[in-house]
Amino acid sequence: MTTLTRNKGRWTPLAVAAAVLGFVTWWPIGLAVIAYIMWGGSIDDLARDGIEQAKAAFKPARPASSTTGSAAFDEYRAETLRRLEEEQAEFDGFVSKLREARDREEFERFMADRKTAIDVENTSLKS
């Protein structure tokens, strides 16, 4: 594989945009971008690595399930979280029952309206 062939794959739209933007900003920046691309760098990989580092910087430093150092508080927190999870499960069950009841009522109303419409249609056809 020749150097030209190897370097040709690095000229992605992002690399071209970076070079143009570099020249528009200040011509040495544009030259630096072209040199970076020519000597083996990939602007796409550079951007991807920057995004990964930015995501890592904004992640929480420690997981939420870590201990605080106080056994009493950790026990209280664990019990409270367990109780809240149980209440959430009960509430989800209650909401699903409400939805089922509402759906059943709407369906029964639809069927009653449909039956009424069919009966009206049948009586108008008989007349």
Sequence and secondary structure as in RCSB ss.txt:
>XXXX:A:sequence
MTTLTRNKGRWTPLAVAAAVLGFVTWWPIGLAVIAYIMWGGSIDDLARDGIEQAKAAFKPARPASSTTGSAAFDE
YRAETLRRLEEEQAEFDGFVSKLREARDREEFERFMADRKTAIDVENTSLKS
>XXXX:A:secstr
  HHHHHHTT  HHHHHHHHHHHHH HHHHHHHHHHHHTT  HHHHHHHHHHHHHHHTS SS TT   S HHHHH
HHHHHHHHHHHHHHHHHHHHHHHHHHHHHHHHHHHHHHHHHHHHHHHHHHH 
